[in-house]
């Protein structure tokens, strides 16, 4: 007997994959932007925070355009070699689009761009698995910043706590995070509860292209590295 097509479970979380049309849209958008803006930068990022980045992008939408996404798609947009680059020298930009990187196209002066990127810094709570940038240790004694209802939760996070007359106490010193070691889920939760922001969202310039010249910002690279990459 054939199976009924009725009452089939539907996975609501399933999303449609971005196909060829989306990639072509990105390619065309980047190529249009290349014609519109005076200079192009490749930048890298660490500890990306989408909301913070969206705010930064909105602040400069009148003079600039950001692109993040598939490095391969962005490379195709610019051209991956001198034979298929859409403007002279853009294959050098393309070869630096790797890892956590993006494109910044702008009409802002070079000095203004360098200042914006060098000064940009946003602090946030570190996430599970990220490397701790500092050692955070809690000393034995009362934890008056927490209400007594939180004692069971803190105990589940591995903290040696007890209630003493309605006040949560640490019965011994407790290391929340150690510099250089990955954060556990418990450590990340405790740091958030403490209000301790140890992750820094930063942007770093890698290179700059204009019709007149090409410049590398990242140490350890020179033009020959880019040409042979």
Secondary structure, DSSP 8 states (H G I E B T S, - for coil): -----TT----TT------HHHHHHHHHHHHHHHHH-SEEEEEEEES--HHHHHHHHHHTTTTEEEE-S-HHHHHHHH-SSTTT-SSTTHHHHHTT--SSEEEEEE-S-HHHHHHHHHH-EEEE---TTSB-SS-EEE-SEE-TTS-GGGHHHHHHTT--EEEETTEEEESS-EEEE-TTSB--HHHHHHHHHHT---EEEEEEEEEEEESS-EEE-STT--HHHHHH-
